[in-house]
Amino acid sequence: MKNKFKVSVVGGAGHIGLPLSLFISSFGHDVTIIDTNQKVLEGLKGGNLPFYEDGLDKYLKKAQKNNIKLSNNNQDLSKSDFVIITLGSSSEAKDIDLFKKVMDDVIKNIKQESNIILRSTIDIGSIEEIRSNPEFIEKNINLAYCPERIAEGMSLIELPQIPQIIGISDENDFLIFQNFFNTLNIESIKTTYQNAVFIKLFTNTYRYSEFSIVNEFFNIAQKNSIDFDEIIKIAKKEYPRLKNMPSKGFVGGPCLIKDSKTFYENYAKDNILLSAIQNINIDFFKSILDTCNKLFEEKIVIQLGITFKPNSDDLRSSLSYEFNNYLRENGFKVYVVDKYVNQEDTDIEIFKYEDVKDKTKNLLISTYHDYFKNLDLNNKKVVVVGYK
């Protein structure tokens, strides 16, 4: 192929890195997945995916035919034209320290005049620190901040659809990275480092705020003994201006919460509105617990779903998962049903619905997987946290 590159993806076996690695490989590039999770790497060698994503298995088979490489050693970066950083990061001190350590090691091992693409959650100070690294300067490395904007589980659909924002320092750098994304048939948008960072953090903060404000209306309705679900049903009927309003629900996931916190800490520490939003979901926990206490006659409940969103196996930053602990702390015995969760990934015991359906009439749908719609919930007292 024209413009075939050697590409390494650091953190390439994770939820962000793996779909991206396989997608890039499908265009004929020479791809190396670099990750410290040796168990996952061994699984990938055998054709086993570490998590579910629609179509990912087909991409893995194609990547294996393209001889995709798997490594746990940053020394294998030495021949790469492009190095993509997909490391999970946040404003937490431990994540910042890990990110710095990884970046120092990456810069140490990559070749002269190579190109680094950052996709992790970072602040502008982190970019400037990378650019001021003496070895980065000596090697004449090109750096772009290309924020990840893909919804988890939708990578292989959205990667070719959503334009890639490229934050750079000058026009020549943009052309280098634009050429790379052109080989993937992805449109590029040029901007500054500052703008790219702000866009990544602002977008997820906006989405987090959008979900959270609906939860706050639920909290208010709850305090005033008003059925919020009934209110929404009536208000949205044939009313176009509420068509895209999200339902109430647990606002979780690895990006929305941490990016909102990073945005708040870097840009809006004195902002009263964003400060209040950080606490809305604490009150939401209390409101849902209050609903359970009022409807359920006993403190036994079947909890349907503990992943962070429907039809996903990801437990990271899942408020459904946290609410399970909250229920237990408040005296509930909880039977969890979630076919997407592997028992080895959690200390919470996972059951099949058929095995526990007669344990109690109390049912809490906290993450509304599609398959729950086919369950027989007759004669159950059901509390629904959120809809898909």
N, C-alpha and C positions, 0 to 999 in steps of 0.2 A: 504493500500500500504506500501511497505518497505520504510523506511526513509521518513515518512510523517512529514512535518514541519509546524510549525505555522509561517506564513510570513505576515509582515505588509509592505505596500508600501506607503511611505510618498509622497504626491503629486500624489496619485494613480488615480485621476480622470482626469488627463491631457492627452495630446496627447502621451506622452511617458509612463506615469504610467498606464493608463487604459488598453491598449492592453497587457502590460506586466503582470498586475495583473490577467487579465482574462486568459491569457496563462498559468500562473503558477497554477491557480485554476483548469484548465482542467486536470492537472496531479494528482489531488487529494489532494493537499496541502490545509491547512486551512488558507485562505487568508483574510486579512482585508485591505480595501482601506481607507487610512486616507487622508483627504483633507479639506481645509477650505471653499471650494465652496459648501455651503449648498444647493444651487439651483440645482447644478449638481447631488449631492448625492441624493436628493429627486427624481430627474428625473430617476436616475439609479434604485432606488427602484421600480419605476413604469415601468421599462423596456425601458426607453427612453435614447438613447445615446446622448452625448453632441456634437459629431462630427461624420462625416462619415469616415469609414474605411472598406474596403471590408472584409466581413466575421465576423466583430466584433459583429454583432447582434446575430449570432449563438453562439459565445463564451459567450456572456452575458447571454443567456438563460441557457446554461450549467452551468455557474457559479452560477446562482440563484438556480439551482437544487442542487448545491454543498454547498448552504447556505453561499455564500460569504458575508462578513460583511462590512458595511459602517459606517465610523465614522469621526467626525471632532475634535477628542480629542486625543492628544498624550499620554494621560494616558493609552490608550488602547494598547500601545506598550509593556506593562509590562510583557506579557506572550509570546512575540514573540521570536522564535529561530533566525530568520533572519529579519532584518529591511533594506528595500531597499529605498534609497533616490533618487527620480526622480524629485526633485524640479528644476524648470527652474532657471538658474543662468548664470552669465556673469562676466566680469571684471568691470562692472559699480558699483560704490560705494553702491548704494541702494540695488543691488542684493547681493553683498558681505555681507552687514550688515544683510540682511534677512537670507541668508544661515547660517551665524554664529549663529543667534538667533535660527533658527530651529534646528541646530545641537546641541546646548547647551541643548535645551529642549528635544531632542531625547535621548541624553546621560543621562539626568536626569531621564527619565521615563523607559528606558529599563532595563532588568534584568541583573544579574551577568552572565558573560561569554557568552553573546549573540553575535551576528555577524552582522556587518553593511556592507552593499554593497552600495558604492557611484556610481551613474551613471551620475551625473550632470557635467556641465562644471566647472572645478576648476583648481587652480594652485597648485604646490607642497607645497607652503606655507600653504595653507588651510588644506592639509592633515596633515602636521606636527603640526598645531595648534590643530587639533582634537586629535591627538595622545598624545599631551602634556596636555590635559585637565585632571585635577586631578581625577575627577570622572570616566573618561574613563579608567584611569590607575587602580584606586581602584576596579572597576568592572571587570577588566581583559577582556575587550572587544576585539574581533577580528575585524580587519578592512581590507576591500579589495576595491581597486578602479577598477571597472569593467565598463569601458566607454561604453556609448550608441553609437552604430554604425549602427543603423537601419534607413533606409530611411522612412520618414513619409509616412504613407499610405501603407507601405509594412511590417509592424511589424509581422503579423501572418504568412507571407511567409518567412521572413528573420530570425526571431528569432531562428528557428531550423536549419537554414542553415549556418549562420555566426558564426565562432568560437568566444567564449567569452574570451577576454583578461582579465586576473586577475592580477592586480598589488598588490603585497603583500611584507611583510618584511622578511618572512622566510618560509621554506618548510612546516612546520606544518600548518600554516595559509592557504597555498595554498590547502592542502588536504581537509581542512574543506569546502572551497568554491567550489573546484572542485567536491566534493561529492554532493553539492547542485545542481550544474548545470548538473551533471550526471543524476539526477532525472528528469530533463527536456529534456534529450537526446541532450544536447548541449555540444559540444567539448570545452575544456578549454585550454588556452595558458598561461603559467606562465611567469611573468616578474616582474620588480620592479615597485614601485610607480612612480618613475621618468619617466621610459619608457612608462608606461600606460598613464600618463598625456600628455607626448609629442606626443604619437601616436594619441590620441583623437584630440588634437589641430592641429597637423601637417596635419592629413588627411583632415580635413575640410578646412584648409587654402589652401592646395593643390587644392582641388576641387573648392574653391572660386577663386583661381588664374587661374585655367584652364578655367573657364567660363569667367572670367574678361578679360583675354588676347584676347579672341575672340572678345569681345566688343571693345577692344582697336584697333584691326585691322579694325573693322567697323568704329570707329571714324576716323582713318587715311584715310580709303577709302572715307568717307564722305567729309573730308577736301580737297580731291583731285578729287572730282566729279566722283568717280568710284562707280558703282553699286556692292556693296559687296555681295548681294544675288546671283547675276549672277556669280560673281567670285567663290563663294563657290560651286555653282551648277556645274560649269565647272571643278573646281579643284578636286572635290570629285568623279567625274564620273569614275568608274572602277579604282580608285586609292586607294589601300588598306591602305596606311599609313595615310590617313585622315578619315578612316572609322569611328573611334570613336570620332572624333572631335565634340564637342557640337556646337549647333547653337548659334548665338548671342541671347541676351535676358536679361531680368531683373534677376539679381542674388540675390535672397532673401532667406527667410526662417529663422527659429529661431536658426539654428545652424551655418550655413556657415559664416554669417556676424559676429556674436558675438564670435565664436571660432577663427576666423581670427584675430579679434581685440585683443583677449586675448593672442593668440600666439605672435602677434607682440609686445604687451606691455611687455610680460614676457621673450621673447627670442631674439627679433630682432629689437629693437628700433632704432638701427643705420643702419638697412638694407635698402638701397636705393630702391631696387626692390620691397620689400613688402610695403614700404612706398608709392611708386607710385601706387601700386595696390589698395590701400585704396581709391584713388581718381579717378580711371578709370570710375567708374559707375556714378560719378557726370558729367563727360564729356559725358557719354553715354546718360544721360537725355537730355543734350543739343543737341546731334546729332539727337535723335528721334524727339525732338521738331522742329528742323530745317527741318527734312524730312516732318513733318506734315504741317509746314508753306509753304513749297514749293509745296506740292501736293494739299492741301485743299484750295478751293477758299474762304471759310468762316470759322469763328472760332466757328463752331459747329461740334461736333464729337460724334459718338457712340463708347463707349469703351467696348470691349468684354473682360471680365475677370479682376478681381482685387485681386484674391488670389495669394499666393506666388508661386504656381506651378500648372500645369494642373491637373484637376480632384480632387482637394483638396478644402476644405472649410476653410482653415487656412489663416487668414489675418495677422498673426504675422510676422513682418519684411518683409512684402510684398512690393517690389519696384513697382509693378503694382499699388498698393494702393497709394503709395507715388507719383507716376507719375500722378495719378488723381488730386492730390492737385497741382502738378506742372503745369498741363494743365490749371487749374482754375486760378492759380496765373498769368498765361500768357494770360489771357483773353478769354479762351475757355469755351463755355457752353458744358457740358459733360453729356451724357446719358449712364449710366452704365448698362450693361447686364451681369448677373452672377447668374445662378440658384443655385449655391452651397452656396451662401451667404445669411444668414438669415437677414432680414431687421433690426431686433432688435440688431444685432451685430455691426451695423455701422450707422454713421450719414449720409452717402452717400445714396441717394435714388437709389433703385435698380428697374430696369424695365425689362419687357419681350421684347424680340427682336421684336415680332409682333406688339407691341404697339408703338415702336419708330422707326421702320425701315424706315418710310417715313419722318422722321424729317430732315434728311440730307443724302447726298451721301457719307459723310466722315466717314470712319470706321477705328478704331485702334484696332488691336488684340494684347492685351498686355499679357494675359495669355491664352494659346491656349488649352482650354478644348476640349475634343473629340467631344462633341455635336455641337460645332461651325462648324465642317466640314459638317454638314447637313443643315446649314442655306443657304438660297438663297442670295448670295452676288453679284448677277449680277447687273451691272450698278452702282457699288459702287467704290469709290476711297479708296483702302485699303492699310494701313500701317501695316505690320506685325513685331512686336518687336522680337518675338522668336517662334520657332516651338517646338513641344513636343520632 
